[in-house]
Amino acid sequence: MALKEETVKLSVITGISIFFGLFFNILLGRRLGVSWQMDSFFVVIALFGWLGVFHTFFTALYIPVFNEIKKNDEKDSLVFADVVLKWVTIVSVVIVIIVLAFDDAVIRILAPGFTPQGIALSIEINAILMVSLIFFTISYTVMLTLNALYYYSVPSVTYLFDPLFNIASVYLLVPSMGVKGIAVSYLVSNVMKAGFLLLYLHMKTGWKLTARMYHPQAPALINKSTRMAFSGFVWSLKDVIVRNIASRLGEGAVTLFSYADKLVNILIQITVVPLARVFYTRVSEWAASSKWEDIRWLFMRTIRISMLVALFITGGSIVFLPSMLNIFFYQSKFSTGDIGILSALFKLMVGYFLLLSFEVYLSRIIYSLKKVGIVTLSAVSSAVALFISISMLSRHYGIYGLPLGVIFAEFLVCVIYYVCMKKALDLSMRALMRRFLPMVIVALVFVSGGIFVGNIVNNDLIMVFGVLPVWLLLYFLAARITAREELKILFSK
């Protein structure tokens, strides 16, 4: 199936998932507000996300190796998948046992600014979420296998599981269990995802669980993935580092930044993830055959589409999200001051989103080429830069130093990947800027115009339901003039 068709399907499914995810976070915020209980929940979620990276020590280069095996024998590639699935499951079980055995020390290191009450609640939430890590690892590995076989749309339906179960838990579990009810919903969701994906893999490929624990390519995969995964493991410390410092900035700081981060991740999930997933699968296959011209052609088309969409969504978010937040959290436990801080944090974090919209495609090419040294250099450098910059900036700017440090670290990643791939892809930053400049100018004009109109209107309902549709229409008409080639690529058959 064509790259664009699969990307569109993924985007639609992801969009629905994002809508439900946003609805869940609004419900949760309205019910619990900015509180120490929410701080505990978001700190444990950050730990869960970081520990979830451990499986990449087996799967960081899974798709390229799987493609190499599949090229010679597709049945053997499924045996390989079966062996890898067993080992990642075993490793996740060991990790969970270790973390639960030392949970008190782990939470105190992760959130040194928490009160004893906050630490106790974090430990209780952690005990539930850690079990779901095992099923998360299984579902992720199976998803990689299905993607490598060009199955995207149906597996992506599992994106809906988390938000739907979470929404149900707000009504059914949170009233009696508090935020621990959300942790239970994550556990149920991950169990369901793992079962669904395993069943789908069996139906499409005939895969069955075997007693085999070894495949000739498994040691090579682990060797290569371990070196590559170390980098991802280090860089995934980003969320842990930010929450660690946020826990020292007073009650609610973790929650406010986490909400801003979630809003930006909504943009990433809608615009970056679907295209990057399909892009990575295609590039990894071409890299195995050294099809450099094809890779460059795909990169240039993809990056132009990515930046056009990213600038469009960024502009609209900056102008209209504050009004949306005022409507969503009207008469809720979010105060006017909380909403103001959240809006400001989000506006800063869109800088990270724009950088990621460019960097992610360079990084996928580097992953496909198994350039472990480059990825390691980038991860270690950016993690160190993040910790230093965020520590310094938070002293001067408080909570606003958190997104500034994240932007600086992501910019460093961008520079490293661009320099390393410049020659191979025959990239010219000047040429790219010339291509992007009209898009940037249009975005700046419409952001400035939207903010100006917002100051005059000064009514959230009119901004969202009156000004927003007109703004979108005018922006699209302007893009037809200034980004004609990009729109032609985006809407071509």
C-alpha positions as CSV (number, residue, x, y, z in Angstrom):
1,M,0.0,0.0,0.0
2,A,1.2,3.5,-0.7
3,L,3.0,5.5,1.9
4,K,0.5,8.3,1.9
5,E,-2.6,6.0,2.2
6,E,-1.2,4.2,5.2
7,T,-0.1,7.5,6.7
8,V,-3.6,8.9,6.3
9,K,-5.2,5.9,7.9
10,L,-2.8,6.0,10.8
11,S,-3.4,9.7,11.2
12,V,-7.2,9.2,11.3
13,I,-7.0,6.5,13.9
14,T,-4.4,8.4,15.9
15,G,-6.6,11.5,15.7
16,I,-9.5,9.7,17.2
17,S,-7.2,8.3,19.9
18,I,-5.9,11.8,20.6
19,F,-9.4,13.2,20.8
20,F,-10.3,10.7,23.5
21,G,-7.0,11.2,25.2
22,L,-7.6,14.9,25.4
23,F,-11.1,14.3,26.7
24,F,-9.7,12.0,29.4
25,N,-7.1,14.6,30.5
26,I,-9.8,17.3,30.7
27,L,-12.0,15.1,32.8
28,L,-9.1,14.2,35.1
29,G,-8.0,17.8,35.4
30,R,-11.6,19.0,36.2
31,R,-12.0,16.3,38.9
32,L,-8.5,16.5,40.6
33,G,-7.0,19.8,39.4
34,V,-3.4,20.8,40.2
35,S,-2.6,18.8,43.3
36,W,0.0,16.7,45.0
37,Q,-2.0,13.6,44.1
38,M,-1.7,14.4,40.4
39,D,2.0,15.2,40.9
40,S,2.5,11.7,42.3
41,F,0.6,10.2,39.3
42,F,2.7,12.0,36.7
43,V,6.0,11.2,38.3
44,V,5.2,7.5,38.3
45,I,4.0,7.8,34.7
46,A,7.4,9.3,33.8
47,L,9.1,6.3,35.6
48,F,6.9,3.9,33.6
49,G,7.8,5.6,30.3
50,W,11.5,5.4,31.2
51,L,11.5,1.8,32.2
52,G,9.5,1.0,29.1
53,V,12.6,1.9,27.1
54,F,14.4,-1.2,28.4
55,H,12.8,-3.4,25.8
56,T,14.8,-1.4,23.1
57,F,17.9,-3.2,24.3
58,F,16.4,-6.0,22.2
59,T,14.3,-4.1,19.7
60,A,16.1,-0.8,18.8
61,L,17.1,-2.3,15.5
62,Y,14.4,-5.0,15.3
63,I,12.8,-3.8,12.1
64,P,16.0,-3.6,10.0
65,V,17.2,-7.0,11.2
66,F,13.7,-8.5,10.7
67,N,13.7,-7.1,7.2
68,E,17.0,-8.7,6.4
69,I,15.7,-12.1,7.5
70,K,12.4,-11.6,5.8
71,K,14.2,-10.9,2.5
72,N,15.5,-14.5,2.5
73,D,12.8,-16.4,4.3
74,E,9.6,-14.9,5.7
75,K,8.8,-17.9,7.8
76,D,12.2,-17.7,9.5
77,S,11.5,-14.0,10.3
78,L,8.4,-15.1,12.3
79,V,10.6,-17.6,14.2
80,F,12.9,-14.7,14.9
81,A,10.0,-12.6,16.1
82,D,8.9,-15.4,18.4
83,V,12.3,-15.7,20.1
84,V,12.7,-12.0,20.6
85,L,9.2,-11.7,22.1
86,K,10.1,-14.3,24.7
87,W,13.3,-12.6,25.7
88,V,11.8,-9.1,26.0
89,T,9.1,-10.5,28.2
90,I,11.5,-12.2,30.5
91,V,13.6,-9.0,30.8
92,S,10.5,-6.9,31.6
93,V,9.5,-9.3,34.4
94,V,12.9,-9.1,36.0
95,I,12.9,-5.3,35.8
96,V,9.5,-5.1,37.4
97,I,10.6,-7.4,40.3
98,I,13.7,-5.2,40.9
99,V,11.8,-1.9,40.9
100,L,9.1,-3.2,43.2
101,A,11.7,-4.5,45.6
102,F,13.3,-1.1,45.9
103,D,10.3,1.1,45.3
104,D,10.8,3.5,48.2
105,A,14.3,4.4,47.2
106,V,13.4,4.7,43.6
107,I,10.6,7.2,44.3
108,R,12.7,9.3,46.7
109,I,15.4,9.6,44.1
110,L,12.9,10.4,41.4
111,A,11.0,13.0,43.3
112,P,13.2,14.4,46.1
113,G,10.8,17.4,46.6
114,F,7.8,15.3,47.5
115,T,6.3,15.1,51.0
116,P,6.1,11.7,52.8
117,Q,2.4,11.6,51.8
118,G,3.3,12.1,48.2
119,I,6.0,9.5,48.3
120,A,3.6,7.0,49.9
121,L,0.9,7.6,47.2
122,S,3.6,7.3,44.4
123,I,4.7,3.9,45.7
124,E,1.1,2.6,45.7
125,I,0.6,3.8,42.1
126,N,3.9,2.4,41.1
127,A,2.9,-1.1,42.3
128,I,0.0,-1.1,39.9
129,L,1.7,0.4,36.9
130,M,4.8,-1.8,37.0
131,V,2.8,-4.9,36.4
132,S,1.3,-3.3,33.2
133,L,4.9,-2.7,32.0
134,I,5.2,-6.4,31.1
135,F,2.1,-6.3,28.8
136,F,3.2,-3.0,27.3
137,T,6.5,-4.6,26.3
138,I,4.7,-7.5,24.7
139,S,2.3,-5.3,22.7
140,Y,5.1,-3.0,21.5
141,T,7.2,-5.9,20.2
142,V,4.3,-7.4,18.4
143,M,3.4,-4.0,16.9
144,L,7.0,-3.7,15.5
145,T,6.6,-7.1,13.9
146,L,3.3,-6.1,12.3
147,N,4.7,-2.8,11.1
148,A,7.6,-4.6,9.5
149,L,5.1,-6.7,7.6
150,Y,3.3,-3.5,6.5
151,Y,0.3,-3.9,8.8
152,Y,-0.4,-0.5,10.3
153,S,-4.0,0.4,10.4
154,V,-5.7,-2.4,12.3
155,P,-2.9,-2.7,14.9
156,S,-3.1,1.1,15.5
157,V,-6.7,0.6,16.7
158,T,-5.0,-0.4,20.0
159,Y,-4.1,3.3,20.4
160,L,-7.8,3.8,21.4
161,F,-7.5,1.3,24.4
162,D,-5.7,3.6,26.8
163,P,-7.9,6.7,26.5
164,L,-11.2,4.7,26.5
165,F,-10.3,2.7,29.6
166,N,-9.0,5.8,31.3
167,I,-12.2,7.7,30.6
168,A,-14.2,4.8,32.0
169,S,-12.0,4.8,35.1
170,V,-12.7,8.5,35.8
171,Y,-16.3,7.6,36.3
172,L,-16.0,4.1,37.7
173,L,-12.8,4.0,39.8
174,V,-11.5,7.5,40.5
175,P,-14.4,8.4,42.9
176,S,-13.4,5.6,45.2
177,M,-9.7,5.0,44.4
178,G,-8.5,8.5,43.4
179,V,-5.6,8.6,40.9
180,K,-4.9,4.9,41.7
181,G,-8.0,4.1,39.6
182,I,-6.2,5.5,36.5
183,A,-3.3,3.2,37.2
184,V,-5.7,0.2,37.2
185,S,-7.1,1.3,33.9
186,Y,-3.6,1.4,32.4
187,L,-3.0,-2.2,33.6
188,V,-6.3,-3.4,32.1
189,S,-5.6,-1.5,28.8
190,N,-2.1,-3.0,28.3
191,V,-3.4,-6.5,29.0
192,M,-6.1,-6.1,26.3
193,K,-3.6,-4.5,23.8
194,A,-1.2,-7.4,24.2
195,G,-3.9,-10.0,23.7
196,F,-5.4,-8.2,20.7
197,L,-2.1,-7.8,18.9
198,L,-1.0,-11.4,19.5
199,L,-4.3,-12.6,18.1
200,Y,-4.0,-10.4,15.0
201,L,-0.4,-11.5,14.4
202,H,-1.6,-15.1,14.5
203,M,-4.5,-14.5,12.1
204,K,-2.4,-12.6,9.5
205,T,0.8,-14.7,9.6
206,G,0.0,-18.0,11.3
207,W,2.4,-17.2,14.0
208,K,2.2,-19.5,17.1
209,L,4.1,-19.5,20.3
210,T,6.9,-22.1,20.2
211,A,9.4,-23.5,22.7
212,R,12.3,-22.0,20.8
213,M,14.5,-19.7,22.8
214,Y,17.2,-19.1,20.2
215,H,17.6,-17.8,16.7
216,P,21.0,-17.3,14.9
217,Q,20.3,-13.6,14.3
218,A,19.2,-12.9,17.9
219,P,22.7,-12.4,19.3
220,A,23.5,-9.9,16.5
221,L,20.2,-8.1,17.2
222,I,21.0,-7.8,20.9
223,N,24.5,-6.7,20.3
224,K,23.5,-4.0,17.9
225,S,20.4,-3.0,19.7
226,T,22.1,-2.8,23.0
227,R,24.5,-0.2,21.7
228,M,21.8,1.7,20.0
229,A,19.3,1.3,22.9
230,F,21.8,2.7,25.4
231,S,21.4,6.0,23.6
232,G,17.7,5.9,23.7
233,F,17.8,4.9,27.3
234,V,19.9,7.9,28.2
235,W,17.8,10.3,26.2
236,S,14.6,8.9,27.7
237,L,15.9,10.2,31.0
238,K,14.6,13.6,29.7
239,D,11.2,13.0,31.3
240,V,12.7,11.8,34.6
241,I,15.1,14.7,34.8
242,V,12.4,17.3,34.2
243,R,10.1,15.7,36.7
244,N,12.9,15.4,39.3
245,I,13.6,19.2,39.1
246,A,9.9,20.1,38.8
247,S,9.2,18.2,42.1
248,R,11.5,20.8,43.8
249,L,9.5,23.8,42.4
250,G,6.5,23.4,44.7
251,E,3.2,21.5,44.6
252,G,1.6,21.4,41.2
253,A,4.7,22.1,39.2
254,V,5.0,18.5,38.0
255,T,1.3,18.5,37.0
256,L,1.4,21.7,35.1
257,F,4.4,20.8,33.1
258,S,3.1,17.3,32.5
259,Y,-0.1,18.8,31.1
260,A,1.8,21.1,28.8
261,D,4.0,18.2,27.7
262,K,0.9,16.1,27.0
263,L,-0.6,18.8,24.9
264,V,2.5,19.0,22.8
265,N,2.6,15.3,22.6
266,I,-0.9,15.4,21.1
267,L,0.6,17.5,18.2
268,I,3.4,15.0,17.9
269,Q,1.0,12.0,17.9
270,I,-1.1,13.6,15.2
271,T,1.5,14.9,12.8
272,V,4.8,13.2,13.5
273,V,4.3,9.7,14.7
274,P,2.2,8.2,11.9
275,L,4.4,9.6,9.1
276,A,7.6,8.8,11.0
277,R,6.5,5.2,11.6
278,V,5.8,4.5,7.9
279,F,8.9,6.5,6.9
280,Y,11.2,4.4,9.2
281,T,9.8,1.1,7.9
282,R,10.4,2.1,4.2
283,V,13.8,3.6,4.8
284,S,15.1,0.6,6.8
285,E,14.2,-1.6,3.9
286,W,15.9,0.7,1.3
287,A,18.9,1.1,3.6
288,A,19.4,-2.7,3.5
289,S,19.8,-2.4,-0.3
290,S,21.8,0.9,-0.2
291,K,19.1,2.8,-2.2
292,W,20.5,6.2,-1.3
293,E,18.7,8.2,-4.1
294,D,15.4,6.7,-3.0
295,I,16.1,7.6,0.6
296,R,17.0,11.2,-0.2
297,W,13.9,11.6,-2.4
298,L,11.6,10.3,0.3
299,F,13.3,12.4,3.0
300,M,13.0,15.6,1.0
301,R,9.3,15.0,0.2
302,T,8.5,13.9,3.8
303,I,10.3,16.8,5.5
304,R,8.5,19.4,3.4
305,I,5.1,17.9,4.2
306,S,6.1,17.6,7.9
307,M,7.1,21.2,8.3
308,L,4.1,22.5,6.4
309,V,1.7,20.6,8.7
310,A,3.8,21.4,11.8
311,L,3.8,25.1,11.3
312,F,0.1,25.1,10.5
313,I,-0.9,23.2,13.7
314,T,1.6,25.2,15.8
315,G,0.2,28.5,14.6
316,G,-3.4,27.4,15.4
317,S,-2.4,26.0,18.8
318,I,-0.6,29.2,19.9
319,V,-3.6,31.4,18.9
320,F,-6.6,29.3,20.0
321,L,-5.4,26.8,22.7
322,P,-5.6,29.4,25.6
323,S,-9.3,30.0,24.7
324,M,-9.9,26.2,24.5
325,L,-8.3,25.7,27.9
326,N,-10.5,28.4,29.4
327,I,-13.5,26.6,28.0
328,F,-12.4,23.1,28.9
329,F,-11.5,24.0,32.5
330,Y,-14.3,26.5,33.2
331,Q,-15.5,26.2,36.8
332,S,-13.1,23.3,37.4
333,K,-10.4,22.7,40.0
334,F,-7.9,24.4,37.5
335,S,-7.7,28.0,38.7
336,T,-7.3,31.0,36.3
337,G,-3.7,31.2,37.3
338,D,-3.1,27.5,36.6
339,I,-4.5,27.9,33.1
340,G,-2.4,30.9,32.4
341,I,0.8,29.1,33.5
342,L,-0.2,26.0,31.4
343,S,-0.8,28.2,28.3
344,A,2.6,29.8,28.7
345,L,4.4,26.5,29.2
346,F,2.7,25.1,26.1
347,K,3.6,28.1,23.9
348,L,7.3,27.5,24.9
349,M,7.1,23.8,24.3
350,V,5.9,24.2,20.6
351,G,9.6,25.1,19.9
352,Y,10.4,21.5,20.9
353,F,7.6,20.2,18.6
354,L,8.9,22.1,15.6
355,L,12.5,20.9,16.1
356,L,11.3,17.3,16.5
357,S,9.3,17.6,13.3
358,F,12.6,18.0,11.5
359,E,14.9,15.8,13.5
360,V,12.8,12.7,13.7
361,Y,13.3,11.8,10.0
362,L,17.1,12.3,10.2
363,S,17.2,10.0,13.3
364,R,15.2,7.3,11.5
365,I,17.7,7.2,8.7
366,I,20.5,6.9,11.2
367,Y,18.7,4.1,13.0
368,S,18.2,2.3,9.7
369,L,21.9,2.5,9.0
370,K,22.7,1.3,12.5
371,K,25.0,4.3,13.2
372,V,25.2,3.5,16.9
373,G,28.1,5.9,17.6
374,I,26.1,8.9,16.3
375,V,23.0,8.1,18.3
376,T,25.1,7.6,21.5
377,L,26.9,10.9,21.0
378,S,23.6,12.7,20.5
379,A,21.8,11.0,23.5
380,V,24.6,11.5,26.0
381,S,25.3,15.1,24.9
382,S,21.7,16.1,24.9
383,A,20.9,14.5,28.3
384,V,23.9,16.3,29.9
385,A,22.9,19.5,28.3
386,L,19.3,19.1,29.4
387,F,20.3,18.5,33.1
388,I,22.7,21.5,33.2
389,S,20.5,23.9,31.3
390,I,17.2,23.0,33.1
391,S,18.9,23.2,36.5
392,M,20.3,26.7,35.7
393,L,17.2,28.0,33.9
394,S,14.8,26.9,36.6
395,R,16.7,28.9,39.2
396,H,16.1,32.1,37.2
397,Y,12.8,31.4,35.5
398,G,11.1,28.9,37.8
399,I,8.8,26.5,36.0
400,Y,9.4,28.2,32.7
401,G,13.0,27.0,32.8
402,L,11.7,23.5,32.2
403,P,10.6,23.9,28.6
404,L,13.5,26.2,27.8
405,G,15.9,23.4,28.8
406,V,14.0,20.8,26.8
407,I,14.2,23.0,23.7
408,F,17.9,23.6,24.1
409,A,18.6,19.8,24.4
410,E,16.4,19.0,21.3
411,F,18.2,21.7,19.3
412,L,21.5,20.0,20.1
413,V,20.1,16.7,18.9
414,C,19.0,18.3,15.7
415,V,22.4,19.9,15.0
416,I,24.3,16.6,15.6
417,Y,22.0,14.6,13.3
418,Y,22.1,17.2,10.6
419,V,25.8,17.5,10.6
420,C,26.2,13.7,10.4
421,M,23.7,13.2,7.6
422,K,24.5,16.4,5.6
423,K,26.9,14.8,3.2
424,A,25.2,11.5,2.8
425,L,21.9,13.1,1.9
426,D,23.5,16.1,0.1
427,L,21.6,18.5,2.4
428,S,22.0,22.3,2.4
429,M,20.5,24.2,5.3
430,R,20.4,27.3,3.2
431,A,18.3,25.5,0.5
432,L,16.1,24.0,3.2
433,M,15.5,27.4,4.8
434,R,14.6,28.9,1.4
435,R,12.0,26.2,1.0
436,F,10.7,26.6,4.6
437,L,10.8,30.5,4.7
438,P,7.5,31.1,2.9
439,M,5.8,28.6,5.3
440,V,7.4,30.4,8.3
441,I,6.3,33.8,7.1
442,V,2.7,32.7,6.6
443,A,2.7,31.1,10.0
444,L,4.0,34.2,11.7
445,V,1.5,36.5,9.9
446,F,-1.4,34.3,10.9
447,V,-0.2,33.9,14.5
448,S,0.3,37.6,14.9
449,G,-3.1,38.3,13.2
450,G,-4.8,35.7,15.4
451,I,-3.4,37.1,18.6
452,F,-4.4,40.7,17.5
453,V,-7.9,39.6,16.9
454,G,-8.0,37.7,20.1
455,N,-7.1,40.8,22.1
456,I,-9.9,42.7,20.4
457,V,-12.5,40.0,20.7
458,N,-11.6,39.0,24.3
459,N,-14.2,36.2,24.3
460,D,-13.2,32.5,24.3
461,L,-16.4,31.2,22.8
462,I,-16.2,33.7,19.9
463,M,-12.5,32.9,19.3
464,V,-13.1,29.1,19.1
465,F,-16.4,29.0,17.3
466,G,-16.3,32.2,15.3
467,V,-12.7,33.2,14.6
468,L,-11.1,29.7,14.4
469,P,-13.0,28.5,11.3
470,V,-12.2,31.8,9.4
471,W,-8.6,31.6,10.5
472,L,-8.3,28.0,9.2
473,L,-9.8,28.8,5.9
474,L,-7.7,31.9,5.3
475,Y,-4.5,30.0,6.3
476,F,-5.3,27.2,3.9
477,L,-5.8,29.7,1.1
478,A,-2.5,31.4,1.8
479,A,-0.8,28.0,1.9
480,R,-2.1,27.3,-1.6
481,I,-0.1,30.2,-2.8
482,T,3.1,29.9,-0.8
483,A,3.3,26.2,-0.4
484,R,1.8,24.9,-3.6
485,E,4.4,22.2,-4.2
486,E,4.0,20.8,-0.6
487,L,0.2,20.8,-0.9
488,K,0.5,19.0,-4.3
489,I,2.6,16.3,-2.6
490,L,0.2,16.0,0.4
491,F,-2.9,15.7,-1.7
492,S,-1.6,13.9,-4.7
493,K,-2.9,10.4,-5.5
